Amino acid sequence: MSDAISQVKQAAGPRVAGDQLPASALEHGALTLFDDNEVVFTGNGVNSPADVLGRVIEISAQKDEAFMAFVQSRESHIFAAQKALQEQNPQLKGQDPEEAVPAGQQFFARGGADLKSLLAPFKNNLGALRQIVADQRTAMGGRSKATGHGIFSQGLGLPAGGEPPAVASPGIKKL
């Protein structure tokens, strides 16, 4: 991570959806870890969801060796961030996992056992995780900073893992 997240705080007790966050969790750039493995990051306009999950994985690896394989794997950070964006962050709909969380906006994720079970199938196969991330990125319509792959969608009937097919259409030029 180029801009490390250093404001990490441990909150006592679980995070209850709808409850007011502690004041320290509202500081821009603050990463707050709750006892129930809930994670809240308040955007600073610099760090992305992938950066946040990378930091959570790094912290988790200090307590659980199962996370060690994923500390340096940017793809694991992106994969976990994409899952959190899809499942827990409707307020960030359409957010790219490698784009900065807007200043003041909360990003929610799950750490601990949930994150461990999400990543466990890839512990000895980071290549498969790399391919899944490339395919997901392809589905999103852009380029991954981590892999450099194009982003288009199988769900849209387009091939995964690379650039879109060159289709000759009248009046449309490939740039």
C-alpha positions as CSV (number, residue, x, y, z in Angstrom):
1,M,0.0,0.0,0.0
2,S,1.4,3.3,-0.9
3,D,-0.5,5.3,1.7
4,A,-0.6,3.0,4.7
5,I,-3.6,3.2,7.0
6,S,-2.1,4.0,10.4
7,Q,-5.2,5.1,12.3
8,V,-6.3,1.7,13.5
9,K,-8.5,1.6,16.5
10,Q,-10.1,-1.3,18.4
11,A,-13.6,-0.6,19.5
12,A,-15.1,-2.4,22.6
13,G,-18.1,-4.6,21.8
14,P,-19.9,-5.3,18.6
15,R,-21.0,-2.8,15.9
16,V,-24.7,-2.7,15.8
17,A,-26.1,-1.6,12.5
18,G,-27.9,1.7,12.8
19,D,-26.0,2.7,16.0
20,Q,-23.9,5.8,16.1
21,L,-20.3,5.1,15.4
22,P,-17.8,6.1,18.1
23,A,-16.3,9.6,17.4
24,S,-12.9,8.1,16.7
25,A,-14.3,6.0,13.9
26,L,-15.6,9.1,12.1
27,E,-12.1,10.7,11.7
28,H,-11.1,10.7,8.0
29,G,-8.7,7.8,7.4
30,A,-9.7,5.9,10.6
31,L,-10.0,2.1,10.5
32,T,-12.1,0.8,13.4
33,L,-12.1,-2.9,14.3
34,F,-15.0,-4.2,16.4
35,D,-15.1,-7.3,18.6
36,D,-17.6,-9.0,16.3
37,N,-15.1,-8.7,13.4
38,E,-17.0,-5.8,11.8
39,V,-14.7,-3.3,10.2
40,V,-15.5,0.4,9.5
41,F,-13.2,2.7,7.5
42,T,-14.0,6.4,7.2
43,G,-12.8,7.6,3.8
44,N,-10.0,10.1,3.5
45,G,-10.1,10.4,-0.3
46,V,-6.7,8.5,-0.5
47,N,-7.2,4.9,0.6
48,S,-9.3,2.4,-1.4
49,P,-11.4,-0.5,-0.2
50,A,-8.6,-2.8,-1.4
51,D,-6.2,-0.8,0.8
52,V,-8.5,-1.2,3.8
53,L,-8.8,-5.0,3.3
54,G,-5.1,-5.2,2.8
55,R,-4.5,-3.6,6.2
56,V,-7.1,-5.8,7.8
57,I,-5.4,-8.9,6.4
58,E,-2.0,-7.6,7.6
59,I,-3.4,-7.0,11.1
60,S,-5.1,-10.4,11.1
61,A,-1.9,-12.2,10.0
62,Q,-0.3,-11.0,13.3
63,K,-2.8,-13.2,15.2
64,D,-3.6,-16.0,12.7
65,E,-1.0,-17.5,10.4
66,A,-3.7,-18.5,7.9
67,F,-3.7,-14.9,6.6
68,M,0.1,-14.8,5.9
69,A,-0.3,-16.0,2.3
70,F,-2.5,-13.0,1.6
71,V,-0.6,-10.1,3.1
72,Q,1.4,-9.4,-0.1
73,S,-1.3,-10.5,-2.5
74,R,-3.0,-7.4,-3.9
75,E,-5.5,-9.7,-5.6
76,S,-6.7,-11.0,-2.3
77,H,-7.2,-7.4,-1.1
78,I,-9.2,-6.6,-4.2
79,F,-11.2,-9.8,-4.0
80,A,-12.2,-9.2,-0.4
81,A,-12.9,-5.5,-1.1
82,Q,-15.2,-6.4,-4.0
83,K,-17.1,-8.8,-1.9
84,A,-17.6,-6.2,0.9
85,L,-18.6,-3.6,-1.6
86,Q,-21.3,-5.9,-3.1
87,E,-22.6,-7.2,0.2
88,Q,-22.2,-4.4,2.8
89,N,-21.9,-1.1,1.0
90,P,-25.0,0.0,-0.9
91,Q,-23.9,3.6,-0.3
92,L,-20.9,2.9,-2.5
93,K,-22.7,1.3,-5.4
94,G,-20.5,1.2,-8.4
95,Q,-17.3,1.9,-6.4
96,D,-14.2,0.3,-7.8
97,P,-12.3,-1.6,-5.1
98,E,-9.1,0.3,-6.1
99,E,-10.6,3.8,-6.1
100,A,-10.3,5.9,-3.0
101,V,-13.2,5.9,-0.5
102,P,-14.6,9.5,-0.7
103,A,-13.6,11.6,2.3
104,G,-16.1,11.2,5.2
105,Q,-17.9,8.2,3.6
106,Q,-18.0,4.9,5.6
107,F,-16.8,1.6,4.1
108,F,-18.0,-1.5,5.9
109,A,-16.4,-5.0,5.8
110,R,-16.1,-8.2,7.8
111,G,-12.8,-9.5,9.1
112,G,-11.9,-12.5,11.2
113,A,-13.5,-15.8,10.4
114,D,-15.6,-14.4,7.6
115,L,-12.6,-13.0,5.8
116,K,-10.6,-16.1,6.5
117,S,-13.2,-18.4,5.0
118,L,-13.5,-16.1,1.9
119,L,-9.8,-16.4,1.2
120,A,-9.1,-19.9,2.5
121,P,-9.8,-21.7,-0.8
122,F,-6.9,-19.7,-2.4
123,K,-4.2,-20.2,0.3
124,N,-2.2,-22.6,-1.9
125,N,-3.5,-21.3,-5.2
126,L,-2.9,-17.6,-5.6
127,G,-2.9,-18.0,-9.4
128,A,-6.6,-19.0,-9.3
129,L,-7.3,-16.0,-7.2
130,R,-5.4,-13.8,-9.7
131,Q,-7.6,-15.2,-12.5
132,I,-10.8,-14.7,-10.6
133,V,-9.9,-11.1,-9.8
134,A,-8.9,-10.5,-13.5
135,D,-12.3,-12.0,-14.5
136,Q,-14.2,-9.8,-12.0
137,R,-12.3,-6.7,-13.1
138,T,-13.2,-7.6,-16.6
139,A,-16.8,-7.7,-15.6
140,M,-16.6,-4.2,-14.2
141,G,-15.6,-2.4,-17.4
142,G,-12.1,-1.0,-16.7
143,R,-8.5,-2.0,-16.0
144,S,-7.2,-3.4,-12.8
145,K,-4.3,-1.5,-11.3
146,A,-3.0,-4.8,-9.8
147,T,-3.2,-7.0,-12.8
148,G,-3.5,-4.6,-15.8
149,H,-6.3,-6.8,-17.2
150,G,-9.2,-5.3,-19.0
151,I,-12.6,-5.2,-17.3
152,F,-15.6,-6.5,-19.2
153,S,-18.4,-8.9,-18.2
154,Q,-19.3,-12.5,-18.7
155,G,-22.7,-11.5,-17.3
156,L,-23.0,-9.2,-20.3
157,G,-22.0,-12.0,-22.7
158,L,-18.5,-10.8,-23.1
159,P,-15.4,-12.9,-22.6
160,A,-13.6,-12.8,-19.2
161,G,-9.9,-12.3,-18.5
162,G,-8.9,-9.9,-21.2
163,E,-9.9,-7.3,-23.7
164,P,-13.2,-7.2,-25.4
165,P,-13.4,-8.9,-28.8
166,A,-12.7,-6.7,-31.8
167,V,-16.1,-6.4,-33.4
168,A,-16.5,-4.6,-36.7
169,S,-19.5,-2.3,-36.4
170,P,-20.4,0.2,-39.1
171,G,-19.5,3.7,-38.1
172,I,-17.6,2.7,-35.0
173,K,-13.9,2.8,-34.9
174,K,-11.7,1.0,-32.4
175,L,-9.5,3.7,-30.7
